[in-house]
């Protein structure tokens, strides 16, 4: 079976620590030497918007962590094109190294991963 | 089949732990194995032995302990998520200079690496999100 760990992230930034606790799972997976693939779905696609500063009082920005993922060999950040479009976004609105997928490609990604964690 | 559960909802403000417990009982009755339950996010509050709901309501902490006692199900709690929310065992309390603690065996404080390990060794990991 494929050893890939697919982490599905569905939390928007600044929604408490939800997004950051999801990203922790990504980082731990990578630190364990597993091939890790992140899929940002639903509100999670908002995490891929550039220019995010620290948010509501006391909330850190998660974007610096996302921009650091490349150092952990997590090169491509996937998201469903439909979830971006539903929020009025396309590829040009998002940070680099994101890849928009059509519904079939999302299905394939979920199907082929050895393990899936959903946050 | 060997199962594990991931619980991310807080007791009493989320249906997730109740559903997870019912699912756990159902799969054990069905002859399956339940290896571990991992508590993450607000789910870490399930580990507090100080929870004291009214007497006519289920005490979720005790129900988890019963599951451990009867079936040897491991109860793992993410330590980072727990500390952030003020939950810790005696060892962590001592390390951080507190007099009191709220987590004790059979709940074990562990890391997210343990979650990946559980997923690796089980056939199914079922998530109960809030």
gemmi code that builds the backbone of each chain (N, CA, C; Angstrom):
import gemmi

chains = {
    "A": [
        ("UNK", (0.849, -1.205, 0.000), (0.000, 0.000, 0.000), (0.880, 1.248, 0.000)),
        ("UNK", (0.407, 2.266, -0.679), (1.100, 3.555, -0.722), (1.322, 4.076, 0.695)),
        ("UNK", (2.511, 4.590, 0.954), (2.860, 5.050, 2.306), (2.504, 6.519, 2.528)),
        ("UNK", (1.882, 7.134, 1.522), (1.606, 8.575, 1.614), (0.570, 8.884, 2.689)),
        ("UNK", (0.860, 9.945, 3.445), (-0.113, 10.449, 4.418), (-0.766, 11.691, 3.834)),
        ("UNK", (-2.067, 11.624, 3.624), (-2.811, 12.778, 3.119), (-3.473, 13.467, 4.313)),
        ("UNK", (-3.164, 14.744, 4.493), (-3.774, 15.484, 5.599), (-4.771, 16.486, 5.026)),
        ("UNK", (-6.026, 16.316, 5.369), (-7.080, 17.199, 4.884), (-7.308, 18.296, 5.915)),
        ("UNK", (-7.151, 19.540, 5.479), (-7.245, 20.683, 6.393), (-8.450, 21.521, 6.015)),
        ("UNK", (-9.384, 21.664, 6.942), (-10.633, 22.356, 6.614), (-10.910, 23.562, 7.504)),
        ("UNK", (-9.883, 23.999, 8.238), (-10.091, 25.134, 9.145), (-9.558, 26.417, 8.534)),
        ("UNK", (-10.332, 27.476, 8.671), (-9.890, 28.790, 8.209), (-8.870, 29.352, 9.189)),
        ("UNK", (-8.037, 30.276, 8.692), (-7.122, 30.929, 9.634), (-7.890, 31.757, 10.666)),
        ("UNK", (-7.287, 31.986, 11.791), (-7.852, 32.834, 12.862), (-9.099, 32.254, 13.511)),
        ("UNK", (-9.357, 30.963, 13.266), (-10.481, 30.292, 13.913), (-9.893, 29.578, 15.134)),
        ("UNK", (-9.419, 30.372, 16.081), (-8.708, 29.785, 17.211), (-7.423, 29.135, 16.723)),
        ("UNK", (-7.032, 28.036, 17.369), (-5.774, 27.372, 16.977), (-6.026, 26.199, 16.039)),
        ("UNK", (-7.238, 26.092, 15.501), (-7.592, 24.909, 14.701), (-6.617, 24.685, 13.551)),
        ("UNK", (-6.369, 25.752, 12.778), (-5.504, 25.594, 11.611), (-4.102, 25.175, 12.046)),
        ("UNK", (-3.606, 25.817, 13.099), (-2.244, 25.502, 13.523), (-2.131, 24.087, 14.069)),
        ("UNK", (-3.181, 23.611, 14.750), (-3.121, 22.236, 15.238), (-3.233, 21.233, 14.088)),
        ("UNK", (-3.848, 21.644, 12.986), (-3.876, 20.774, 11.803), (-2.505, 20.742, 11.133)),
        ("UNK", (-1.878, 21.918, 11.053), (-0.559, 21.982, 10.420), (0.470, 21.180, 11.223)),
        ("UNK", (0.284, 21.137, 12.550), (1.194, 20.346, 13.395), (1.233, 18.888, 12.935)),
        ("UNK", (0.065, 18.370, 12.554), (0.015, 16.972, 12.103), (0.836, 16.791, 10.834)),
        ("UNK", (0.760, 17.790, 9.954), (1.569, 17.764, 8.728), (3.054, 17.699, 9.061)),
        ("UNK", (3.450, 18.600, 9.972), (4.869, 18.707, 10.311), (5.374, 17.440, 10.988)),
        ("UNK", (4.561, 16.879, 11.875), (4.979, 15.650, 12.562), (5.105, 14.508, 11.561)),
        ("UNK", (4.142, 14.422, 10.634), (4.212, 13.384, 9.597), (5.504, 13.501, 8.808)),
        ("UNK", (5.833, 14.737, 8.422), (7.057, 14.965, 7.639), (8.294, 14.658, 8.477)),
        ("UNK", (8.252, 15.043, 9.760), (9.399, 14.789, 10.638), (9.627, 13.293, 10.816)),
        ("UNK", (8.567, 12.499, 10.674), (8.699, 11.045, 10.769), (9.152, 10.425, 9.455)),
        ("UNK", (9.436, 11.286, 8.491), (9.983, 10.786, 7.232), (8.956, 10.190, 6.292)),
        ("UNK", (7.676, 10.506, 6.521), (6.649, 9.992, 5.612), (6.431, 10.982, 4.476)),
        ("UNK", (6.080, 10.489, 3.286), (5.632, 11.418, 2.254), (4.281, 12.005, 2.678)),
        ("UNK", (4.231, 13.326, 2.820), (3.019, 13.965, 3.333), (2.442, 14.906, 2.280)),
        ("UNK", (1.153, 14.807, 2.059), (0.485, 15.649, 1.073), (-0.652, 16.401, 1.759)),
        ("UNK", (-0.648, 17.733, 1.711), (-1.760, 18.474, 2.293), (-2.838, 18.807, 1.263)),
        ("UNK", (-4.077, 18.642, 1.677), (-5.215, 19.018, 0.832), (-6.073, 19.996, 1.627)),
        ("UNK", (-6.121, 21.237, 1.146), (-6.905, 22.265, 1.837), (-8.304, 22.291, 1.240)),
        ("UNK", (-9.306, 22.038, 2.052), (-10.677, 21.976, 1.531), (-11.574, 22.970, 2.264)),
        ("UNK", (-12.681, 23.318, 1.645), (-13.669, 24.187, 2.284), (-13.029, 25.485, 2.751)),
        ("UNK", (-13.324, 25.853, 4.005), (-12.769, 27.087, 4.564), (-11.238, 27.046, 4.623)),
        ("UNK", (-10.688, 25.834, 4.560), (-9.244, 25.669, 4.630), (-8.505, 26.362, 3.497)),
        ("UNK", (-9.181, 26.565, 2.354), (-8.484, 27.202, 1.227), (-8.094, 28.642, 1.578)),
        ("UNK", (-8.793, 29.251, 2.531), (-8.467, 30.634, 2.926), (-7.096, 30.720, 3.583)),
        ("UNK", (-6.593, 29.581, 4.050), (-5.259, 29.552, 4.651), (-4.181, 29.826, 3.614)),
        ("UNK", (-4.534, 29.715, 2.328), (-3.545, 29.844, 1.252), (-3.519, 31.241, 0.645)),
        ("UNK", (-4.219, 32.181, 1.282), (-4.176, 33.571, 0.816), (-2.898, 34.243, 1.289)),
        ("UNK", (-2.242, 35.003, 0.392), (-1.009, 35.680, 0.806), (-1.300, 36.872, 1.717)),
        ("UNK", (-0.259, 37.360, 2.360), (-0.345, 38.607, 3.098), (-1.044, 38.528, 4.435)),
        ("UNK", (-1.122, 37.334, 5.016), (-1.801, 37.226, 6.309), (-0.880, 37.672, 7.440)),
        ("UNK", (-1.359, 38.612, 8.209), (-0.612, 39.118, 9.356), (-1.180, 38.467, 10.616)),
        ("UNK", (-0.531, 38.656, 11.755), (-1.163, 38.199, 12.999), (-2.579, 38.757, 13.085)),
        ("UNK", (-3.505, 37.955, 13.593), (-4.914, 38.306, 13.469), (-5.517, 38.928, 14.706)),
        ("UNK", (-6.729, 38.502, 15.018), (-7.447, 39.029, 16.166), (-6.506, 39.014, 17.373)),
        ("UNK", (-6.755, 39.859, 18.346), (-5.814, 39.951, 19.463), (-5.366, 38.583, 19.974)),
        ("UNK", (-4.073, 38.426, 20.023), (-3.537, 37.187, 20.571), (-3.401, 36.050, 19.582)),
        ("UNK", (-3.844, 36.235, 18.341), (-3.755, 35.114, 17.395), (-2.567, 35.278, 16.453)),
        ("UNK", (-1.730, 34.270, 16.435), (-0.586, 34.265, 15.529), (-1.050, 33.972, 14.112)),
        ("UNK", (-0.259, 34.383, 13.129), (-0.555, 34.024, 11.742), (-0.042, 32.611, 11.485)),
        ("UNK", (-0.811, 31.855, 10.705), (-0.385, 30.493, 10.364), (0.420, 30.475, 9.073)),
        ("UNK", (0.333, 31.579, 8.314), (0.993, 31.601, 7.006), (2.497, 31.312, 7.073)),
        ("UNK", (3.221, 31.858, 8.069), (4.657, 31.536, 8.119), (4.917, 30.032, 8.211)),
        ("UNK", (4.043, 29.319, 8.893), (4.214, 27.851, 8.977), (3.977, 27.226, 7.608)),
        ("UNK", (2.926, 27.702, 6.914), (2.610, 27.154, 5.593), (3.755, 27.424, 4.618)),
        ("UNK", (4.335, 28.621, 4.725), (5.430, 28.964, 3.810), (6.709, 28.184, 4.120)),
        ("UNK", (6.753, 27.603, 5.320), (7.924, 26.841, 5.742), (7.833, 25.359, 5.345)),
        ("UNK", (6.642, 24.944, 4.868), (6.416, 23.513, 4.613), (7.393, 22.947, 3.589)),
        ("UNK", (7.834, 23.808, 2.682), (8.749, 23.357, 1.635), (10.027, 22.768, 2.230)),
        ("UNK", (10.440, 23.353, 3.371), (11.650, 22.843, 4.036), (11.475, 21.410, 4.523)),
        ("UNK", (10.219, 20.996, 4.660), (9.921, 19.627, 5.087), (9.577, 18.745, 3.883)),
        ("UNK", (9.966, 19.180, 2.709), (9.675, 18.450, 1.466), (8.190, 18.354, 1.159)),
        ("UNK", (7.412, 19.272, 1.713), (6.001, 19.337, 1.345), (5.903, 20.453, 0.309)),
        ("UNK", (6.045, 20.072, -0.969), (6.261, 21.061, -2.015), (4.970, 21.617, -2.594)),
        ("UNK", (3.960, 20.775, -2.691), (2.734, 21.201, -3.364), (1.563, 21.218, -2.389)),
        ("UNK", (0.829, 22.331, -2.401), (-0.329, 22.478, -1.534), (-1.579, 22.352, -2.415)),
        ("UNK", (-2.345, 21.300, -2.224), (-3.481, 21.023, -3.098), (-4.761, 21.632, -2.539)),
        ("UNK", (-5.633, 22.022, -3.457), (-6.971, 22.447, -3.053), (-7.939, 22.202, -4.201)),
        ("UNK", (-9.209, 21.935, -3.893), (-10.185, 21.764, -4.966), (-10.482, 23.122, -5.598)),
        ("UNK", (-10.452, 23.179, -6.935), (-10.724, 24.435, -7.643), (-12.121, 24.949, -7.292)),
        ("UNK", (-13.058, 24.038, -7.098), (-14.435, 24.444, -6.811), (-14.530, 25.172, -5.470)),
        ("UNK", (-13.729, 24.712, -4.483), (-13.773, 25.344, -3.159), (-13.179, 26.753, -3.215)),
        ("UNK", (-12.164, 26.935, -4.091), (-11.601, 28.265, -4.279), (-12.614, 29.159, -5.003)),
        ("UNK", (-13.204, 28.625, -6.069), (-14.160, 29.406, -6.873), (-15.356, 29.836, -6.028)),
        ("UNK", (-15.792, 28.957, -5.121), (-16.938, 29.273, -4.269), (-16.648, 30.479, -3.376)),
        ("UNK", (-15.364, 30.747, -3.170), (-14.975, 31.895, -2.336), (-14.429, 33.037, -3.181)),
        ("UNK", (-14.696, 32.964, -4.493), (-14.288, 34.045, -5.398), (-12.796, 34.092, -5.654)),
        ("UNK", (-12.119, 32.946, -5.502), (-10.664, 32.915, -5.650), (-10.258, 32.040, -6.823)),
        ("UNK", (-9.157, 32.389, -7.452), (-8.518, 31.455, -8.381), (-7.021, 31.431, -8.082)),
        ("UNK", (-6.272, 30.702, -8.902), (-4.859, 30.471, -8.631), (-4.053, 31.745, -8.409)),
        ("UNK", (-4.434, 32.837, -9.102), (-3.657, 34.069, -8.992), (-3.795, 34.731, -7.619)),
        ("UNK", (-4.860, 34.378, -6.911), (-5.091, 34.993, -5.597), (-4.317, 34.297, -4.487)),
        ("UNK", (-3.722, 33.152, -4.801), (-3.166, 32.312, -3.741), (-1.641, 32.365, -3.718)),
        ("UNK", (-1.065, 31.906, -2.630), (0.387, 31.868, -2.524), (0.951, 30.882, -3.558)),
        ("UNK", (2.262, 30.995, -3.805), (2.899, 30.114, -4.794), (2.799, 28.654, -4.328)),
        ("UNK", (3.147, 27.773, -5.159), (3.159, 26.310, -4.965), (1.828, 25.707, -4.513)),
        ("UNK", (0.711, 26.402, -4.820), (-0.599, 25.767, -4.661), (-0.985, 25.134, -5.992)),
        ("UNK", (-1.745, 24.067, -5.940), (-2.235, 23.474, -7.178), (-3.734, 23.194, -7.064)),
        ("UNK", (-4.489, 23.776, -7.973), (-5.941, 23.578, -7.959), (-6.295, 22.283, -8.681)),
        ("UNK", (-7.189, 21.509, -8.074), (-7.559, 20.213, -8.637), (-9.039, 20.188, -8.994)),
        ("UNK", (-9.371, 19.473, -10.074), (-10.800, 19.278, -10.352), (-11.312, 18.117, -9.487)),
        ("UNK", (-12.612, 17.908, -9.512), (-13.233, 16.948, -8.587), (-12.645, 15.541, -8.746)),
        ("UNK", (-12.362, 15.141, -9.982), (-11.814, 13.796, -10.210), (-10.429, 13.650, -9.605)),
        ("UNK", (-9.622, 14.715, -9.737), (-8.256, 14.666, -9.205), (-8.283, 14.605, -7.678)),
        ("UNK", (-9.248, 15.285, -7.057), (-9.402, 15.213, -5.596), (-9.730, 13.784, -5.184)),
        ("UNK", (-10.628, 13.194, -5.943), (-11.042, 11.814, -5.667), (-9.836, 10.875, -5.751)),
        ("UNK", (-9.024, 11.066, -6.800), (-7.849, 10.218, -6.998), (-6.871, 10.374, -5.833)),
        ("UNK", (-6.659, 11.635, -5.425), (-5.736, 11.911, -4.324), (-6.181, 11.156, -3.058)),
        ("UNK", (-7.464, 11.256, -2.738), (-8.001, 10.596, -1.538), (-7.922, 9.080, -1.669)),
        ("UNK", (-8.163, 8.618, -2.868), (-8.206, 7.173, -3.103), (-6.817, 6.542, -3.009)),
        ("UNK", (-5.815, 7.264, -3.501), (-4.487, 6.661, -3.605), (-3.641, 6.787, -2.343)),
        ("UNK", (-4.041, 7.683, -1.439), (-3.241, 7.861, -0.219), (-3.336, 6.622, 0.666)),
        ("UNK", (-2.196, 6.222, 1.245), (-2.200, 5.078, 2.153), (-2.982, 5.398, 3.411)),
        ("UNK", (-2.794, 6.613, 3.902), (-3.481, 7.046, 5.117), (-4.046, 8.446, 4.932)),
        ("UNK", (-5.185, 8.680, 5.542), (-5.812, 10.004, 5.473), (-6.128, 10.467, 6.887)),
        ("UNK", (-5.730, 11.684, 7.201), (-6.133, 12.314, 8.468), (-6.946, 13.549, 8.108)),
        ("UNK", (-8.108, 13.698, 8.717), (-8.953, 14.849, 8.411), (-9.091, 15.748, 9.632)),
        ("UNK", (-8.760, 17.004, 9.444), (-8.873, 17.967, 10.554), (-9.832, 19.089, 10.192)),
    ],
    "B": [
        ("UNK", (-11.343, -6.796, 12.664), (-10.538, -5.673, 12.204), (-10.056, -4.838, 13.403)),
        ("UNK", (-8.862, -4.293, 13.260), (-8.300, -3.499, 14.366), (-8.570, -2.006, 14.133)),
        ("UNK", (-9.287, -1.413, 15.076), (-9.705, -0.024, 14.944), (-8.955, 0.891, 15.906)),
        ("UNK", (-8.927, 2.181, 15.555), (-8.528, 3.238, 16.484), (-9.447, 4.427, 16.239)),
        ("UNK", (-9.635, 5.232, 17.259), (-10.514, 6.397, 17.134), (-9.730, 7.679, 17.409)),
        ("UNK", (-10.083, 8.734, 16.692), (-9.533, 10.072, 16.936), (-10.695, 10.969, 17.351)),
        ("UNK", (-10.639, 11.472, 18.585), (-11.744, 12.275, 19.130), (-11.280, 13.725, 19.276)),
        ("UNK", (-11.977, 14.652, 18.633), (-11.548, 16.059, 18.654), (-12.606, 17.000, 19.233)),
        ("UNK", (-13.697, 16.443, 19.762), (-14.746, 17.292, 20.329), (-14.711, 17.268, 21.848)),
        ("UNK", (-15.022, 18.418, 22.454), (-15.032, 18.521, 23.914), (-16.252, 17.805, 24.486)),
        ("UNK", (-16.124, 17.293, 25.703), (-17.291, 16.689, 26.343), (-18.370, 17.749, 26.584)),
        ("UNK", (-19.611, 17.381, 26.394), (-20.797, 18.205, 26.714), (-21.022, 19.392, 25.791)),
        ("UNK", (-20.020, 19.839, 25.040), (-20.306, 20.898, 24.067), (-20.237, 20.354, 22.654)),
        ("UNK", (-19.987, 19.066, 22.529), (-19.907, 18.439, 21.215), (-20.478, 17.035, 21.305)),
        ("UNK", (-21.059, 16.584, 20.209), (-21.593, 15.218, 20.175), (-20.470, 14.195, 19.965)),
        ("UNK", (-19.291, 14.685, 19.529), (-18.231, 13.774, 19.085), (-17.854, 12.696, 20.105)),
        ("UNK", (-17.572, 13.036, 21.392), (-17.174, 11.977, 22.315), (-18.281, 10.955, 22.580)),
        ("UNK", (-19.547, 11.428, 22.646), (-20.668, 10.494, 22.842), (-20.756, 9.514, 21.675)),
        ("UNK", (-20.659, 10.056, 20.457), (-20.741, 9.199, 19.271), (-19.579, 8.225, 19.234)),
        ("UNK", (-18.394, 8.712, 19.607), (-17.205, 7.854, 19.589), (-17.377, 6.692, 20.573)),
        ("UNK", (-17.921, 6.991, 21.763), (-18.131, 5.934, 22.753), (-19.126, 4.882, 22.258)),
        ("UNK", (-20.209, 5.346, 21.632), (-21.207, 4.409, 21.110), (-20.607, 3.567, 19.992)),
        ("UNK", (-19.810, 4.208, 19.152), (-19.161, 3.487, 18.054), (-18.197, 2.448, 18.627)),
        ("UNK", (-17.446, 2.852, 19.674), (-16.493, 1.934, 20.312), (-17.215, 0.699, 20.834)),
        ("UNK", (-18.324, 0.909, 21.550), (-19.083, -0.219, 22.103), (-19.609, -1.117, 20.985)),
        ("UNK", (-20.103, -0.480, 19.912), (-20.683, -1.249, 18.808), (-19.633, -2.103, 18.111)),
        ("UNK", (-18.453, -1.559, 17.897), (-17.457, -2.350, 17.169), (-16.905, -3.484, 18.039)),
        ("UNK", (-16.831, -3.237, 19.369), (-16.382, -4.313, 20.262), (-17.423, -5.430, 20.313)),
        ("UNK", (-18.710, -5.051, 20.347), (-19.780, -6.052, 20.321), (-19.766, -6.820, 19.014)),
        ("UNK", (-19.308, -6.177, 17.947), (-19.236, -6.818, 16.640), (-18.014, -7.720, 16.494)),
        ("UNK", (-17.243, -7.869, 17.577), (-16.119, -8.788, 17.537), (-14.823, -8.174, 17.025)),
        ("UNK", (-14.802, -6.849, 16.823), (-13.581, -6.192, 16.372), (-12.710, -5.808, 17.574)),
        ("UNK", (-11.497, -5.371, 17.267), (-10.577, -4.915, 18.305), (-10.512, -3.397, 18.278)),
        ("UNK", (-10.470, -2.786, 19.464), (-10.227, -1.343, 19.531), (-8.889, -1.144, 20.226)),
        ("UNK", (-7.916, -0.711, 19.467), (-6.547, -0.569, 19.975), (-6.427, 0.663, 20.863)),
        ("UNK", (-6.786, 1.830, 20.332), (-6.560, 3.082, 21.055), (-7.595, 4.126, 20.703)),
        ("UNK", (-7.742, 5.060, 21.619), (-8.480, 6.294, 21.329), (-7.489, 7.434, 21.540)),
        ("UNK", (-7.373, 8.298, 20.526), (-6.450, 9.437, 20.620), (-7.284, 10.709, 20.739)),
        ("UNK", (-6.965, 11.544, 21.726), (-7.711, 12.775, 21.959), (-6.881, 13.977, 21.511)),
        ("UNK", (-7.491, 14.791, 20.659), (-6.783, 15.950, 20.111), (-7.729, 17.146, 20.128)),
        ("UNK", (-7.173, 18.327, 19.901), (-7.972, 19.565, 19.946), (-8.786, 19.614, 21.236)),
        ("UNK", (-10.087, 20.049, 21.120), (-10.900, 20.185, 22.340), (-11.185, 18.816, 22.963)),
        ("UNK", (-10.924, 17.759, 22.222), (-11.135, 16.411, 22.735), (-10.289, 16.102, 23.959)),
        ("UNK", (-9.204, 16.861, 24.149), (-8.324, 16.595, 25.292), (-9.068, 16.769, 26.627)),
        ("UNK", (-10.150, 17.567, 26.629), (-10.902, 17.779, 27.879), (-11.559, 16.496, 28.395)),
        ("UNK", (-11.713, 15.504, 27.519), (-12.239, 14.211, 27.956), (-11.337, 13.559, 28.995)),
        ("UNK", (-10.088, 13.976, 29.044), (-9.110, 13.323, 29.915), (-9.157, 13.845, 31.353)),
        ("UNK", (-9.864, 14.937, 31.598), (-9.841, 15.522, 32.949), (-10.670, 14.701, 33.930)),
        ("UNK", (-10.002, 14.233, 35.000), (-10.761, 13.462, 36.004), (-11.551, 14.379, 36.934)),
        ("UNK", (-11.407, 15.693, 36.749), (-12.162, 16.642, 37.581), (-13.564, 16.926, 37.032)),
        ("UNK", (-13.872, 16.439, 35.844), (-15.205, 16.741, 35.307), (-16.275, 16.155, 36.220)),
        ("UNK", (-17.264, 16.979, 36.550), (-18.300, 16.549, 37.494), (-19.670, 16.977, 36.974)),
        ("UNK", (-20.189, 16.237, 36.021), (-21.515, 16.575, 35.507), (-22.592, 16.231, 36.552)),
        ("UNK", (-23.807, 16.781, 36.437), (-24.893, 16.392, 37.346), (-25.045, 14.870, 37.370)),
        ("UNK", (-25.508, 14.350, 38.497), (-25.514, 12.897, 38.682), (-26.378, 12.128, 37.681)),
        ("UNK", (-27.377, 12.818, 37.102), (-28.228, 12.104, 36.144), (-27.700, 12.216, 34.709)),
        ("UNK", (-26.464, 12.707, 34.568), (-25.854, 12.763, 33.233), (-24.639, 11.849, 33.186)),
        ("UNK", (-24.350, 11.374, 31.993), (-23.202, 10.474, 31.822), (-21.903, 11.208, 32.171)),
        ("UNK", (-21.040, 10.541, 32.910), (-19.701, 11.085, 33.167), (-18.753, 10.508, 32.115)),
        ("UNK", (-18.444, 11.332, 31.121), (-17.684, 10.831, 29.977), (-16.306, 10.321, 30.381)),
        ("UNK", (-15.669, 11.006, 31.319), (-14.348, 10.548, 31.754), (-14.433, 9.116, 32.273)),
        ("UNK", (-15.450, 8.863, 33.112), (-15.576, 7.505, 33.669), (-15.898, 6.485, 32.589)),
        ("UNK", (-16.688, 6.890, 31.600), (-17.042, 5.946, 30.525), (-15.796, 5.554, 29.727)),
        ("UNK", (-14.897, 6.504, 29.517), (-13.644, 6.169, 28.828), (-12.809, 5.221, 29.690)),
        ("UNK", (-12.768, 5.500, 30.993), (-11.989, 4.633, 31.891), (-12.544, 3.210, 31.910)),
        ("UNK", (-13.884, 3.111, 31.866), (-14.515, 1.778, 31.824), (-14.099, 1.027, 30.566)),
        ("UNK", (-14.055, 1.744, 29.468), (-13.676, 1.124, 28.193), (-12.248, 0.580, 28.292)),
        ("UNK", (-11.403, 1.346, 28.958), (-10.011, 0.915, 29.154), (-9.961, -0.322, 30.042)),
        ("UNK", (-10.733, -0.285, 31.134), (-10.701, -1.369, 32.113), (-11.229, -2.671, 31.512)),
        ("UNK", (-12.326, -2.549, 30.767), (-12.987, -3.757, 30.258), (-12.296, -4.336, 29.025)),
        ("UNK", (-11.707, -3.475, 28.208), (-11.189, -3.963, 26.919), (-9.738, -3.599, 26.664)),
        ("UNK", (-9.077, -2.980, 27.649), (-7.676, -2.640, 27.464), (-7.420, -1.592, 26.392)),
        ("UNK", (-8.439, -0.795, 26.091), (-8.275, 0.241, 25.068), (-7.342, 1.331, 25.597)),
        ("UNK", (-6.310, 1.658, 24.837), (-5.379, 2.711, 25.272), (-6.019, 4.096, 25.073)),
        ("UNK", (-5.770, 4.987, 26.005), (-6.326, 6.340, 25.938), (-5.161, 7.330, 25.857)),
        ("UNK", (-4.893, 7.824, 24.654), (-3.751, 8.710, 24.423), (-4.224, 10.149, 24.235)),
        ("UNK", (-3.494, 11.082, 24.795), (-3.863, 12.497, 24.726), (-2.678, 13.282, 24.171)),
        ("UNK", (-2.932, 14.146, 23.189), (-1.848, 14.977, 22.658), (-1.374, 15.944, 23.744)),
        ("UNK", (-0.125, 15.882, 24.064), (0.396, 16.668, 25.186), (0.379, 18.168, 24.871)),
        ("UNK", (0.696, 18.549, 23.640), (0.732, 19.982, 23.300), (-0.668, 20.582, 23.384)),
        ("UNK", (-1.650, 19.852, 22.841), (-3.034, 20.335, 22.877), (-3.543, 20.393, 24.317)),
        ("UNK", (-3.128, 19.436, 25.150), (-3.567, 19.387, 26.545), (-2.967, 20.537, 27.353)),
        ("UNK", (-1.665, 20.729, 27.243), (-1.000, 21.787, 28.015), (-1.568, 23.159, 27.661)),
        ("UNK", (-1.799, 23.368, 26.369), (-2.338, 24.642, 25.908), (-3.688, 24.952, 26.560)),
        ("UNK", (-4.428, 23.886, 26.901), (-5.773, 24.059, 27.467), (-5.805, 23.831, 28.980)),
        ("UNK", (-4.623, 23.781, 29.577), (-4.561, 23.700, 31.037), (-4.795, 22.324, 31.604)),
        ("UNK", (-4.569, 21.282, 30.807), (-4.724, 19.913, 31.297), (-3.361, 19.269, 31.380)),
        ("UNK", (-3.059, 18.645, 32.511), (-1.763, 17.970, 32.613), (-1.784, 16.917, 33.697)),
        ("UNK", (-0.844, 15.996, 33.603), (-0.717, 14.965, 34.634), (0.251, 15.462, 35.712)),
        ("UNK", (0.452, 14.624, 36.743), (1.262, 15.042, 37.895), (2.691, 15.383, 37.466)),
        ("UNK", (3.218, 14.604, 36.544), (4.596, 14.801, 36.099), (4.770, 16.159, 35.406)),
        ("UNK", (3.826, 16.479, 34.515), (3.906, 17.763, 33.813), (3.656, 18.927, 34.769)),
        ("UNK", (2.743, 18.730, 35.724), (2.454, 19.779, 36.703), (3.726, 20.114, 37.484)),
        ("UNK", (4.443, 19.078, 37.880), (5.684, 19.287, 38.626), (6.699, 20.030, 37.757)),
        ("UNK", (6.785, 19.631, 36.497), (7.746, 20.244, 35.587), (7.457, 21.736, 35.381)),
        ("UNK", (6.151, 22.084, 35.356), (5.788, 23.473, 35.088), (5.511, 24.270, 36.359)),
        ("UNK", (5.735, 23.657, 37.507), (5.625, 24.387, 38.761), (4.207, 24.585, 39.274)),
        ("UNK", (3.287, 23.674, 38.937), (1.928, 23.756, 39.472), (1.739, 22.739, 40.598)),
        ("UNK", (0.849, 23.069, 41.544), (0.585, 22.145, 42.647), (-0.444, 21.084, 42.282)),
        ("UNK", (-1.265, 21.367, 41.277), (-2.387, 20.478, 40.987), (-2.280, 19.905, 39.575)),
        ("UNK", (-2.992, 18.823, 39.353), (-3.089, 18.281, 37.998), (-4.497, 17.738, 37.777)),
        ("UNK", (-4.804, 17.380, 36.543), (-6.169, 16.961, 36.224), (-6.227, 15.726, 35.330)),
        ("UNK", (-5.074, 15.192, 34.979), (-5.026, 14.005, 34.116), (-4.219, 12.922, 34.818)),
        ("UNK", (-4.723, 11.707, 34.781), (-4.030, 10.581, 35.414), (-4.286, 9.322, 34.587)),
        ("UNK", (-3.499, 8.259, 34.791), (-3.777, 7.015, 34.089), (-5.228, 6.587, 34.340)),
        ("UNK", (-5.861, 5.917, 33.393), (-5.297, 5.306, 32.179), (-5.045, 6.280, 31.026)),
        ("UNK", (-5.374, 7.559, 31.193), (-5.059, 8.517, 30.129), (-3.556, 8.790, 30.129)),
        ("UNK", (-2.960, 8.766, 28.961), (-1.521, 8.975, 28.854), (-1.250, 10.184, 27.958)),
        ("UNK", (-0.395, 11.086, 28.426), (-0.010, 12.229, 27.602), (1.080, 11.795, 26.626)),
        ("UNK", (0.834, 12.050, 25.370), (1.776, 11.615, 24.348), (1.746, 12.610, 23.196)),
        ("UNK", (2.521, 12.358, 22.155), (2.611, 13.329, 21.066), (1.826, 12.907, 19.836)),
        ("UNK", (1.795, 13.810, 18.856), (1.108, 13.506, 17.603), (1.756, 12.342, 16.864)),
        ("UNK", (3.038, 12.123, 17.119), (3.716, 10.983, 16.508), (3.013, 9.678, 16.857)),
        ("UNK", (2.474, 9.653, 18.090), (1.729, 8.472, 18.537), (0.479, 8.252, 17.670)),
        ("UNK", (-0.156, 9.363, 17.268), (-1.343, 9.251, 16.400), (-0.969, 8.588, 15.070)),
        ("UNK", (0.155, 9.016, 14.504), (0.601, 8.436, 13.234), (0.947, 6.963, 13.416)),
        ("UNK", (1.547, 6.654, 14.555), (1.898, 5.270, 14.860), (0.649, 4.396, 14.979)),
        ("UNK", (-0.364, 4.935, 15.661), (-1.627, 4.205, 15.828), (-2.256, 3.948, 14.458)),
        ("UNK", (-2.264, 4.988, 13.628), (-2.871, 4.851, 12.305), (-2.146, 3.781, 11.482)),
        ("UNK", (-0.823, 3.750, 11.669), (-0.005, 2.788, 10.936), (-0.334, 1.344, 11.330)),
        ("UNK", (-0.542, 1.126, 12.638), (-0.705, -0.265, 13.073), (-2.151, -0.735, 13.087)),
        ("UNK", (-3.109, 0.157, 12.844), (-4.515, -0.256, 12.833), (-5.059, -0.317, 11.404)),
        ("UNK", (-6.122, -1.108, 11.226), (-6.725, -1.199, 9.895), (-7.557, 0.033, 9.584)),
        ("UNK", (-8.192, 0.585, 10.621), (-9.058, 1.743, 10.411), (-8.858, 2.761, 11.526)),
        ("UNK", (-8.736, 4.034, 11.145), (-8.752, 5.127, 12.124), (-9.991, 5.963, 11.818)),
        ("UNK", (-10.892, 6.033, 12.790), (-12.151, 6.747, 12.562), (-12.113, 8.059, 13.339)),
        ("UNK", (-12.381, 9.168, 12.647), (-12.311, 10.495, 13.256), (-13.682, 10.967, 13.726)),
        ("UNK", (-13.729, 11.452, 14.948), (-14.940, 12.090, 15.472), (-14.600, 13.547, 15.730)),
        ("UNK", (-14.876, 14.382, 14.737), (-14.525, 15.794, 14.821), (-15.664, 16.563, 15.482)),
        ("UNK", (-15.345, 17.744, 15.990), (-16.392, 18.565, 16.598), (-17.093, 19.350, 15.505)),
    ],
}
model = gemmi.Model(1)
for chain_id, residues in chains.items():
    chain = gemmi.Chain(chain_id)
    for i, (resn, *xyz) in enumerate(residues, 1):
        res = gemmi.Residue()
        res.name, res.seqid = resn, gemmi.SeqId(i, " ")
        for name, pos in zip(("N", "CA", "C"), xyz):
            atom = gemmi.Atom()
            atom.name, atom.element = name, gemmi.Element(name[0])
            atom.pos, atom.b_iso = gemmi.Position(*pos), 0.0
            res.add_atom(atom)
        chain.add_residue(res)
    model.add_chain(chain)
structure = gemmi.Structure()
structure.add_model(model)
structure.setup_entities()
